[in-house]
Amino acid sequence: MVIETIIRQREESVIHRAYLSVQETADLMGVKRNAVYQLIYHGKLKAYRLTSCI
């Protein structure tokens, strides 16, 4: 029960954001980061590279 509550809170904290990191996406999907990169590479998941300008 405690673990489910933690997972639900984590999902709610990222689900309303415009962008997620690769790691956050992998965590939500229950896969490894490499699987997310493969989905991006094969065009099944849209991704953008965000950089900061200093």
All heavy atoms as TSV, in Angstrom:
chain	resi	resn	atom	element	x	y	z
A	1	MET	N	N	0.822	-1.187	0.000
A	1	MET	CA	C	0.000	0.000	0.000
A	1	MET	C	C	0.868	1.255	0.000
A	1	MET	O	O	0.587	2.189	-0.720
A	1	MET	CB	C	-0.929	-0.037	1.216
A	1	MET	CG	C	-1.879	1.115	1.272
A	1	MET	SD	S	-3.147	0.893	0.027
A	1	MET	CE	C	-4.322	2.042	0.556
A	2	VAL	N	N	1.912	1.272	0.802
A	2	VAL	CA	C	2.798	2.434	0.865
A	2	VAL	C	C	3.515	2.632	-0.467
A	2	VAL	O	O	3.624	3.753	-0.966
A	2	VAL	CB	C	3.818	2.286	2.022
A	2	VAL	CG1	C	4.842	3.398	1.988
A	2	VAL	CG2	C	3.109	2.246	3.357
A	3	ILE	N	N	3.991	1.558	-1.064
A	3	ILE	CA	C	4.692	1.642	-2.340
A	3	ILE	C	C	3.754	2.159	-3.427
A	3	ILE	O	O	4.143	3.002	-4.234
A	3	ILE	CB	C	5.284	0.267	-2.734
A	3	ILE	CG1	C	6.370	-0.128	-1.744
A	3	ILE	CG2	C	5.827	0.294	-4.151
A	3	ILE	CD1	C	6.909	-1.522	-1.921
A	4	GLU	N	N	2.525	1.683	-3.453
A	4	GLU	CA	C	1.556	2.160	-4.441
A	4	GLU	C	C	1.295	3.650	-4.281
A	4	GLU	O	O	1.170	4.366	-5.273
A	4	GLU	CB	C	0.246	1.382	-4.314
A	4	GLU	CG	C	0.366	-0.065	-4.718
A	4	GLU	CD	C	-0.886	-0.865	-4.403
A	4	GLU	OE1	O	-1.812	-0.324	-3.776
A	4	GLU	OE2	O	-0.914	-2.030	-4.796
A	5	THR	N	N	1.229	4.131	-3.059
A	5	THR	CA	C	1.010	5.548	-2.808
A	5	THR	C	C	2.192	6.367	-3.310
A	5	THR	O	O	2.013	7.407	-3.947
A	5	THR	CB	C	0.802	5.809	-1.297
A	5	THR	OG1	O	-0.310	5.034	-0.856
A	5	THR	CG2	C	0.550	7.279	-1.022
A	6	ILE	N	N	3.397	5.895	-3.065
A	6	ILE	CA	C	4.598	6.592	-3.529
A	6	ILE	C	C	4.630	6.645	-5.046
A	6	ILE	O	O	4.908	7.685	-5.644
A	6	ILE	CB	C	5.868	5.918	-2.970
A	6	ILE	CG1	C	5.933	6.114	-1.453
A	6	ILE	CG2	C	7.120	6.466	-3.644
A	6	ILE	CD1	C	6.998	5.285	-0.772
A	7	ILE	N	N	4.324	5.527	-5.685
A	7	ILE	CA	C	4.308	5.471	-7.152
A	7	ILE	C	C	3.258	6.419	-7.706
A	7	ILE	O	O	3.513	7.165	-8.654
A	7	ILE	CB	C	4.071	4.029	-7.650
A	7	ILE	CG1	C	5.280	3.163	-7.322
A	7	ILE	CG2	C	3.782	4.005	-9.147
A	7	ILE	CD1	C	5.069	1.685	-7.551
A	8	ARG	N	N	2.078	6.429	-7.129
A	8	ARG	CA	C	1.003	7.301	-7.588
A	8	ARG	C	C	1.401	8.775	-7.443
A	8	ARG	O	O	1.162	9.579	-8.337
A	8	ARG	CB	C	-0.286	7.012	-6.829
A	8	ARG	CG	C	-1.483	7.731	-7.374
A	8	ARG	CD	C	-2.825	7.323	-6.746
A	8	ARG	NE	N	-2.760	6.701	-5.447
A	8	ARG	CZ	C	-2.869	5.375	-5.220
A	8	ARG	NH1	N	-3.059	4.545	-6.213
A	8	ARG	NH2	N	-2.813	4.883	-3.994
A	9	GLN	N	N	2.024	9.139	-6.329
A	9	GLN	CA	C	2.452	10.518	-6.120
A	9	GLN	C	C	3.518	10.915	-7.141
A	9	GLN	O	O	3.509	12.019	-7.668
A	9	GLN	CB	C	2.997	10.706	-4.705
A	9	GLN	CG	C	1.928	10.684	-3.647
A	9	GLN	CD	C	2.494	10.702	-2.235
A	9	GLN	OE1	O	3.679	10.441	-2.026
A	9	GLN	NE2	N	1.645	10.997	-1.268
A	10	ARG	N	N	4.427	10.006	-7.425
A	10	ARG	CA	C	5.481	10.291	-8.412
A	10	ARG	C	C	4.868	10.491	-9.791
A	10	ARG	O	O	5.240	11.406	-10.518
A	10	ARG	CB	C	6.496	9.163	-8.435
A	10	ARG	CG	C	7.606	9.389	-9.442
A	10	ARG	CD	C	8.738	8.422	-9.217
A	10	ARG	NE	N	9.678	8.421	-10.291
A	10	ARG	CZ	C	10.638	9.320	-10.460
A	10	ARG	NH1	N	10.757	10.302	-9.619
A	10	ARG	NH2	N	11.466	9.232	-11.479
A	11	GLU	N	N	3.927	9.636	-10.170
A	11	GLU	CA	C	3.272	9.759	-11.465
A	11	GLU	C	C	2.511	11.076	-11.558
A	11	GLU	O	O	2.564	11.751	-12.575
A	11	GLU	CB	C	2.337	8.585	-11.701
A	11	GLU	CG	C	3.060	7.282	-11.957
A	11	GLU	CD	C	2.120	6.094	-12.045
A	11	GLU	OE1	O	0.925	6.232	-11.714
A	11	GLU	OE2	O	2.596	5.014	-12.428
A	12	GLU	N	N	1.812	11.441	-10.508
A	12	GLU	CA	C	1.047	12.686	-10.522
A	12	GLU	C	C	1.958	13.900	-10.611
A	12	GLU	O	O	1.591	14.917	-11.189
A	12	GLU	CB	C	0.161	12.776	-9.286
A	12	GLU	CG	C	-1.001	11.794	-9.316
A	12	GLU	CD	C	-1.789	11.739	-8.021
A	12	GLU	OE1	O	-1.417	12.455	-7.062
A	12	GLU	OE2	O	-2.769	10.987	-7.974
A	13	SER	N	N	3.166	13.805	-10.057
A	13	SER	CA	C	4.080	14.945	-10.071
A	13	SER	C	C	4.660	15.211	-11.454
A	13	SER	O	O	5.048	16.324	-11.755
A	13	SER	CB	C	5.213	14.747	-9.065
A	13	SER	OG	O	6.093	13.742	-9.511
A	14	VAL	N	N	4.724	14.205	-12.315
A	14	VAL	CA	C	5.297	14.412	-13.649
A	14	VAL	C	C	4.261	14.415	-14.763
A	14	VAL	O	O	4.535	14.901	-15.848
A	14	VAL	CB	C	6.377	13.347	-13.976
A	14	VAL	CG1	C	7.535	13.448	-13.024
A	14	VAL	CG2	C	5.812	11.963	-14.017
A	15	ILE	N	N	3.081	13.918	-14.513
A	15	ILE	CA	C	2.109	13.751	-15.596
A	15	ILE	C	C	1.597	15.075	-16.158
A	15	ILE	O	O	1.205	15.155	-17.309
A	15	ILE	CB	C	0.942	12.843	-15.149
A	15	ILE	CG1	C	0.273	12.223	-16.368
A	15	ILE	CG2	C	-0.063	13.604	-14.303
A	15	ILE	CD1	C	-0.481	10.973	-16.074
A	16	HIS	N	N	1.652	16.135	-15.396
A	16	HIS	CA	C	1.136	17.431	-15.851
A	16	HIS	C	C	2.232	18.336	-16.406
A	16	HIS	O	O	1.963	19.460	-16.777
A	16	HIS	CB	C	0.401	18.131	-14.711
A	16	HIS	CG	C	-0.792	17.368	-14.239
A	16	HIS	ND1	N	-1.907	17.186	-15.017
A	16	HIS	CD2	C	-1.030	16.704	-13.092
A	16	HIS	CE1	C	-2.791	16.454	-14.362
A	16	HIS	NE2	N	-2.273	16.145	-13.198
A	17	ARG	N	N	3.449	17.835	-16.483
A	17	ARG	CA	C	4.546	18.624	-17.026
A	17	ARG	C	C	4.575	18.517	-18.538
A	17	ARG	O	O	4.163	17.521	-19.126
A	17	ARG	CB	C	5.868	18.147	-16.434
A	17	ARG	CG	C	5.932	18.476	-14.953
A	17	ARG	CD	C	7.159	18.075	-14.230
A	17	ARG	NE	N	8.357	17.909	-15.009
A	17	ARG	CZ	C	9.324	17.084	-14.678
A	17	ARG	NH1	N	9.219	16.336	-13.593
A	17	ARG	NH2	N	10.399	16.974	-15.410
A	18	ALA	N	N	5.063	19.555	-19.189
A	18	ALA	CA	C	5.120	19.563	-20.651
A	18	ALA	C	C	6.171	18.593	-21.181
A	18	ALA	O	O	5.984	17.986	-22.233
A	18	ALA	CB	C	5.413	20.976	-21.146
A	19	TYR	N	N	7.276	18.448	-20.450
A	19	TYR	CA	C	8.359	17.590	-20.897
A	19	TYR	C	C	8.827	16.694	-19.764
A	19	TYR	O	O	8.822	17.091	-18.614
A	19	TYR	CB	C	9.555	18.431	-21.376
A	19	TYR	CG	C	9.214	19.322	-22.540
A	19	TYR	CD1	C	8.917	20.665	-22.343
A	19	TYR	CD2	C	9.188	18.819	-23.826
A	19	TYR	CE1	C	8.596	21.483	-23.408
A	19	TYR	CE2	C	8.865	19.626	-24.898
A	19	TYR	CZ	C	8.572	20.967	-24.686
A	19	TYR	OH	O	8.254	21.759	-25.740
A	20	LEU	N	N	9.262	15.489	-20.130
A	20	LEU	CA	C	9.822	14.546	-19.168
A	20	LEU	C	C	11.221	14.166	-19.624
A	20	LEU	O	O	11.500	14.114	-20.822
A	20	LEU	CB	C	8.969	13.276	-19.089
A	20	LEU	CG	C	7.525	13.426	-18.672
A	20	LEU	CD1	C	6.837	12.067	-18.755
A	20	LEU	CD2	C	7.432	13.980	-17.275
A	21	SER	N	N	12.073	13.858	-18.687
A	21	SER	CA	C	13.394	13.356	-19.040
A	21	SER	C	C	13.260	11.907	-19.515
A	21	SER	O	O	12.227	11.258	-19.308
A	21	SER	CB	C	14.333	13.420	-17.833
A	21	SER	OG	O	13.936	12.467	-16.864
A	22	VAL	N	N	14.308	11.414	-20.121
A	22	VAL	CA	C	14.305	10.023	-20.564
A	22	VAL	C	C	14.122	9.101	-19.364
A	22	VAL	O	O	13.357	8.132	-19.422
A	22	VAL	CB	C	15.599	9.697	-21.341
A	22	VAL	CG1	C	15.705	8.206	-21.618
A	22	VAL	CG2	C	15.644	10.477	-22.638
A	23	GLN	N	N	14.804	9.399	-18.261
A	23	GLN	CA	C	14.692	8.559	-17.068
A	23	GLN	C	C	13.281	8.595	-16.491
A	23	GLN	O	O	12.742	7.555	-16.092
A	23	GLN	CB	C	15.704	8.989	-16.006
A	23	GLN	CG	C	15.715	8.050	-14.813
A	23	GLN	CD	C	16.103	6.634	-15.189
A	23	GLN	OE1	O	17.179	6.422	-15.745
A	23	GLN	NE2	N	15.264	5.670	-14.905
A	24	GLU	N	N	12.662	9.755	-16.440
A	24	GLU	CA	C	11.287	9.854	-15.925
A	24	GLU	C	C	10.328	9.070	-16.809
A	24	GLU	O	O	9.431	8.381	-16.313
A	24	GLU	CB	C	10.855	11.316	-15.845
A	24	GLU	CG	C	11.552	12.100	-14.764
A	24	GLU	CD	C	11.333	13.592	-14.876
A	24	GLU	OE1	O	11.065	14.100	-15.974
A	24	GLU	OE2	O	11.439	14.256	-13.829
A	25	THR	N	N	10.540	9.147	-18.113
A	25	THR	CA	C	9.702	8.399	-19.053
A	25	THR	C	C	9.880	6.900	-18.847
A	25	THR	O	O	8.896	6.150	-18.804
A	25	THR	CB	C	10.056	8.786	-20.504
A	25	THR	OG1	O	9.901	10.196	-20.648
A	25	THR	CG2	C	9.164	8.067	-21.492
A	26	ALA	N	N	11.116	6.469	-18.694
A	26	ALA	CA	C	11.396	5.044	-18.465
A	26	ALA	C	C	10.748	4.576	-17.169
A	26	ALA	O	O	10.153	3.488	-17.130
A	26	ALA	CB	C	12.904	4.807	-18.423
A	27	ASP	N	N	10.841	5.380	-16.124
A	27	ASP	CA	C	10.236	5.014	-14.841
A	27	ASP	C	C	8.723	4.863	-14.973
A	27	ASP	O	O	8.139	3.908	-14.452
A	27	ASP	CB	C	10.554	6.058	-13.769
A	27	ASP	CG	C	12.019	6.062	-13.367
A	27	ASP	OD1	O	12.727	5.074	-13.680
A	27	ASP	OD2	O	12.447	7.055	-12.756
A	28	LEU	N	N	8.088	5.799	-15.664
A	28	LEU	CA	C	6.629	5.731	-15.832
A	28	LEU	C	C	6.215	4.533	-16.675
A	28	LEU	O	O	5.175	3.923	-16.427
A	28	LEU	CB	C	6.107	7.012	-16.477
A	28	LEU	CG	C	6.056	8.234	-15.579
A	28	LEU	CD1	C	5.665	9.468	-16.380
A	28	LEU	CD2	C	5.069	8.023	-14.446
A	29	MET	N	N	7.022	4.198	-17.671
A	29	MET	CA	C	6.697	3.080	-18.553
A	29	MET	C	C	7.124	1.737	-17.961
A	29	MET	O	O	6.723	0.691	-18.468
A	29	MET	CB	C	7.379	3.281	-19.913
A	29	MET	CG	C	6.868	4.487	-20.676
A	29	MET	SD	S	7.761	4.756	-22.216
A	29	MET	CE	C	7.255	3.321	-23.144
A	30	GLY	N	N	7.955	1.777	-16.943
A	30	GLY	CA	C	8.430	0.537	-16.336
A	30	GLY	C	C	9.457	-0.183	-17.187
A	30	GLY	O	O	9.517	-1.412	-17.199
A	31	VAL	N	N	10.256	0.604	-17.922
A	31	VAL	CA	C	11.297	0.028	-18.774
A	31	VAL	C	C	12.625	0.703	-18.456
A	31	VAL	O	O	12.689	1.661	-17.692
A	31	VAL	CB	C	10.959	0.207	-20.278
A	31	VAL	CG1	C	9.674	-0.518	-20.627
A	31	VAL	CG2	C	10.859	1.681	-20.648
A	32	LYS	N	N	13.693	0.214	-19.069
A	32	LYS	CA	C	15.005	0.822	-18.898
A	32	LYS	C	C	15.159	2.007	-19.848
A	32	LYS	O	O	14.452	2.108	-20.856
A	32	LYS	CB	C	16.105	-0.206	-19.157
A	32	LYS	CG	C	16.120	-1.301	-18.128
A	32	LYS	CD	C	17.273	-2.228	-18.352
A	32	LYS	CE	C	17.257	-3.296	-17.262
A	32	LYS	NZ	N	18.382	-4.206	-17.392
A	33	ARG	N	N	16.110	2.879	-19.530
A	33	ARG	CA	C	16.346	4.070	-20.361
A	33	ARG	C	C	16.640	3.698	-21.811
A	33	ARG	O	O	16.190	4.370	-22.737
A	33	ARG	CB	C	17.524	4.873	-19.812
A	33	ARG	CG	C	17.204	5.672	-18.602
A	33	ARG	CD	C	18.386	6.430	-18.078
A	33	ARG	NE	N	19.408	6.636	-19.075
A	33	ARG	CZ	C	20.415	7.465	-18.960
A	33	ARG	NH1	N	20.545	8.172	-17.874
A	33	ARG	NH2	N	21.316	7.594	-19.904
A	34	ASN	N	N	17.400	2.627	-22.011
A	34	ASN	CA	C	17.750	2.213	-23.359
A	34	ASN	C	C	16.507	1.908	-24.198
A	34	ASN	O	O	16.476	2.190	-25.396
A	34	ASN	CB	C	18.676	0.996	-23.314
A	34	ASN	CG	C	19.288	0.709	-24.656
A	34	ASN	OD1	O	19.756	1.614	-25.327
A	34	ASN	ND2	N	19.266	-0.550	-25.052
A	35	ALA	N	N	15.480	1.347	-23.569
A	35	ALA	CA	C	14.239	1.049	-24.287
A	35	ALA	C	C	13.571	2.339	-24.757
A	35	ALA	O	O	13.019	2.395	-25.868
A	35	ALA	CB	C	13.291	0.252	-23.393
A	36	VAL	N	N	13.626	3.377	-23.947
A	36	VAL	CA	C	13.053	4.677	-24.337
A	36	VAL	C	C	13.837	5.242	-25.518
A	36	VAL	O	O	13.250	5.732	-26.488
A	36	VAL	CB	C	13.038	5.665	-23.156
A	36	VAL	CG1	C	12.573	7.044	-23.595
A	36	VAL	CG2	C	12.163	5.140	-22.029
A	37	TYR	N	N	15.171	5.153	-25.459
A	37	TYR	CA	C	15.984	5.641	-26.582
A	37	TYR	C	C	15.675	4.864	-27.859
A	37	TYR	O	O	15.650	5.439	-28.952
A	37	TYR	CB	C	17.478	5.534	-26.253
A	37	TYR	CG	C	17.973	6.635	-25.346
A	37	TYR	CD1	C	18.482	6.344	-24.081
A	37	TYR	CD2	C	17.936	7.967	-25.744
A	37	TYR	CE1	C	18.942	7.353	-23.250
A	37	TYR	CE2	C	18.392	8.981	-24.918
A	37	TYR	CZ	C	18.894	8.661	-23.669
A	37	TYR	OH	O	19.341	9.664	-22.854
A	38	GLN	N	N	15.429	3.576	-27.751
A	38	GLN	CA	C	15.076	2.777	-28.921
A	38	GLN	C	C	13.734	3.217	-29.510
A	38	GLN	O	O	13.579	3.289	-30.731
A	38	GLN	CB	C	15.035	1.282	-28.569
A	38	GLN	CG	C	16.400	0.684	-28.314
A	38	GLN	CD	C	17.261	0.692	-29.564
A	38	GLN	OE1	O	16.807	0.354	-30.647
A	38	GLN	NE2	N	18.507	1.118	-29.400
A	39	LEU	N	N	12.762	3.497	-28.647
A	39	LEU	CA	C	11.465	3.984	-29.116
A	39	LEU	C	C	11.617	5.320	-29.838
A	39	LEU	O	O	10.976	5.563	-30.866
A	39	LEU	CB	C	10.492	4.120	-27.944
A	39	LEU	CG	C	10.021	2.814	-27.329
A	39	LEU	CD1	C	9.265	3.086	-26.022
A	39	LEU	CD2	C	9.135	2.045	-28.300
A	40	ILE	N	N	12.469	6.181	-29.317
A	40	ILE	CA	C	12.727	7.470	-29.956
A	40	ILE	C	C	13.388	7.246	-31.312
A	40	ILE	O	O	12.973	7.823	-32.322
A	40	ILE	CB	C	13.611	8.363	-29.049
A	40	ILE	CG1	C	12.850	8.748	-27.782
A	40	ILE	CG2	C	14.085	9.601	-29.805
A	40	ILE	CD1	C	13.715	9.358	-26.695
A	41	TYR	N	N	14.402	6.403	-31.337
A	41	TYR	CA	C	15.146	6.129	-32.569
A	41	TYR	C	C	14.237	5.591	-33.674
A	41	TYR	O	O	14.370	5.955	-34.835
A	41	TYR	CB	C	16.279	5.143	-32.278
A	41	TYR	CG	C	17.089	4.767	-33.498
A	41	TYR	CD1	C	18.049	5.634	-34.004
A	41	TYR	CD2	C	16.884	3.545	-34.142
A	41	TYR	CE1	C	18.780	5.295	-35.133
A	41	TYR	CE2	C	17.611	3.202	-35.262
A	41	TYR	CZ	C	18.563	4.080	-35.758
A	41	TYR	OH	O	19.286	3.745	-36.875
A	42	HIS	N	N	13.304	4.720	-33.316
A	42	HIS	CA	C	12.410	4.108	-34.299
A	42	HIS	C	C	11.179	4.960	-34.599
A	42	HIS	O	O	10.289	4.526	-35.331
A	42	HIS	CB	C	11.986	2.712	-33.828
A	42	HIS	CG	C	13.118	1.730	-33.851
A	42	HIS	ND1	N	13.701	1.270	-35.002
A	42	HIS	CD2	C	13.803	1.137	-32.843
A	42	HIS	CE1	C	14.677	0.438	-34.719
A	42	HIS	NE2	N	14.770	0.335	-33.399
A	43	GLY	N	N	11.117	6.162	-34.026
A	43	GLY	CA	C	10.037	7.085	-34.335
A	43	GLY	C	C	8.725	6.771	-33.634
A	43	GLY	O	O	7.688	7.311	-34.001
A	44	LYS	N	N	8.746	5.933	-32.635
A	44	LYS	CA	C	7.525	5.564	-31.927
A	44	LYS	C	C	7.263	6.476	-30.730
A	44	LYS	O	O	6.196	6.436	-30.139
A	44	LYS	CB	C	7.592	4.115	-31.476
A	44	LYS	CG	C	7.701	3.154	-32.647
A	44	LYS	CD	C	7.564	1.738	-32.216
A	44	LYS	CE	C	7.779	0.801	-33.369
A	44	LYS	NZ	N	6.650	0.649	-34.229
A	45	LEU	N	N	8.248	7.299	-30.394
A	45	LEU	CA	C	8.128	8.232	-29.285
A	45	LEU	C	C	8.809	9.526	-29.714
A	45	LEU	O	O	9.951	9.514	-30.177
A	45	LEU	CB	C	8.814	7.658	-28.038
A	45	LEU	CG	C	8.619	8.385	-26.728
A	45	LEU	CD1	C	7.141	8.374	-26.317
A	45	LEU	CD2	C	9.437	7.732	-25.638
A	46	LYS	N	N	8.086	10.629	-29.603
A	46	LYS	CA	C	8.634	11.913	-30.018
A	46	LYS	C	C	9.510	12.478	-28.906
A	46	LYS	O	O	9.154	12.416	-27.737
A	46	LYS	CB	C	7.501	12.893	-30.324
A	46	LYS	CG	C	7.980	14.176	-30.974
A	46	LYS	CD	C	6.830	15.091	-31.284
A	46	LYS	CE	C	6.172	14.604	-32.555
A	46	LYS	NZ	N	5.215	15.588	-33.090
A	47	ALA	N	N	10.641	13.043	-29.307
A	47	ALA	CA	C	11.570	13.596	-28.322
A	47	ALA	C	C	12.178	14.882	-28.850
A	47	ALA	O	O	12.306	15.083	-30.064
A	47	ALA	CB	C	12.672	12.585	-28.024
A	48	TYR	N	N	12.528	15.738	-27.926
A	48	TYR	CA	C	13.201	16.993	-28.233
A	48	TYR	C	C	14.407	17.133	-27.327
A	48	TYR	O	O	14.347	16.776	-26.157
A	48	TYR	CB	C	12.276	18.195	-28.000
A	48	TYR	CG	C	11.068	18.190	-28.879
A	48	TYR	CD1	C	9.874	17.660	-28.426
A	48	TYR	CD2	C	11.125	18.703	-30.160
A	48	TYR	CE1	C	8.749	17.642	-29.241
A	48	TYR	CE2	C	10.017	18.691	-30.989
A	48	TYR	CZ	C	8.834	18.161	-30.517
A	48	TYR	OH	O	7.730	18.140	-31.316
A	49	ARG	N	N	15.487	17.674	-27.863
A	49	ARG	CA	C	16.670	17.929	-27.051
A	49	ARG	C	C	16.546	19.358	-26.531
A	49	ARG	O	O	16.516	20.310	-27.303
A	49	ARG	CB	C	17.929	17.778	-27.868
A	49	ARG	CG	C	19.196	17.971	-27.067
A	49	ARG	CD	C	20.404	17.790	-27.941
A	49	ARG	NE	N	20.370	16.465	-28.555
A	49	ARG	CZ	C	21.236	15.495	-28.262
A	49	ARG	NH1	N	22.185	15.706	-27.391
A	49	ARG	NH2	N	21.139	14.343	-28.852
A	50	LEU	N	N	16.465	19.480	-25.231
A	50	LEU	CA	C	16.362	20.801	-24.609
A	50	LEU	C	C	17.710	21.169	-24.000
A	50	LEU	O	O	18.298	20.403	-23.250
A	50	LEU	CB	C	15.302	20.795	-23.500
A	50	LEU	CG	C	13.894	20.414	-23.939
A	50	LEU	CD1	C	12.959	20.389	-22.732
A	50	LEU	CD2	C	13.372	21.370	-24.985
A	51	THR	N	N	18.201	22.346	-24.363
A	51	THR	CA	C	19.460	22.824	-23.808
A	51	THR	C	C	19.227	24.200	-23.209
A	51	THR	O	O	18.314	24.916	-23.600
A	51	THR	CB	C	20.560	22.899	-24.863
A	51	THR	OG1	O	20.128	23.780	-25.901
A	51	THR	CG2	C	20.859	21.530	-25.458
A	52	SER	N	N	20.073	24.558	-22.303
A	52	SER	CA	C	19.954	25.883	-21.699
A	52	SER	C	C	20.985	26.803	-22.326
A	52	SER	O	O	22.103	26.409	-22.636
A	52	SER	CB	C	20.161	25.802	-20.193
A	52	SER	OG	O	21.459	25.329	-19.916
A	53	CYS	N	N	20.610	28.034	-22.522
A	53	CYS	CA	C	21.513	29.045	-23.052
A	53	CYS	C	C	22.031	29.882	-21.893
A	53	CYS	O	O	21.263	30.467	-21.150
A	53	CYS	CB	C	20.789	29.928	-24.050
A	53	CYS	SG	S	20.220	29.048	-25.498
A	54	ILE	N	N	23.322	29.895	-21.771
A	54	ILE	CA	C	23.919	30.646	-20.654
A	54	ILE	C	C	24.571	31.902	-21.181
A	54	ILE	O	O	25.129	31.974	-22.192
A	54	ILE	CB	C	24.951	29.784	-19.893
A	54	ILE	CG1	C	24.240	28.568	-19.321
A	54	ILE	CG2	C	25.635	30.583	-18.827
A	54	ILE	CD1	C	25.157	27.591	-18.616
